[in-house]
Amino acid sequence: MATYKDDRKWSDQFIPELKKIVHDVLSQSGHVERVTTAPTDEDNLRNTDLIVFNDTTGKRVGCRVRRRDERYDEYWRQVTFRFSRDSGKETELSKLERGWGDVFVYGWAKDKKVTDWRVIDLSKFRQYMKDYPDRGIQRNNHDGSSDFLAYDTSLFTAGIEIETNGFLDKDKTVKSDTPLTSENLFT
């Protein structure tokens, strides 16, 4: 059974890559001075893994990275938010519902590299959860350590996803290690 420390150790290896993704995406809509790793209290209390600083404000960024394993083909279109953990600690969904976090980076990793990601506007996602409360499907983690609400991104309303990378479209994916050809790009 995975513990918070196990999960954190695994996901922390991707922080430098996630910082670059956040910087590149958010720079398109305004000046980004720097992206820093949030203090532990920010993560534990406010759903914040990274903090983006610009000239006038800061943005709290939550991050989640999933393993791109044999389950990827079935779940690549989902984003999940943990809503319970055996430890009883407050979860990312609870923090999100309380208004913490401005942006969320949701990624898939394989061989120590983030291969696919989505950057989500959490304000718009919160509104989506209010407008469509039945769209989150409860899922148990395969190891039994926690429960999640899974959201199908093909049902998202406009503007929730700020940017995506690695997903060709909402109906089909070509794995990153598959060379793109006219046969697999358009079929």
Secondary structure, DSSP 8 states (H G I E B T S, - for coil): ---HHHHHHHHHTTHHHHHHHHHHHHHTTS---EEEE--HHHHHHHS-SEEEE-SS-EEEEEEEEEE-STTHHHHTTEEEEEEEETT----HHHHHHTT--SEEEEEEEETTEEEEEEEEEHHHHHHHHHH-TT--EEEE-TTSSEEEEEEEGGG--TTSEEEEES---SS----TTS---HHHH--
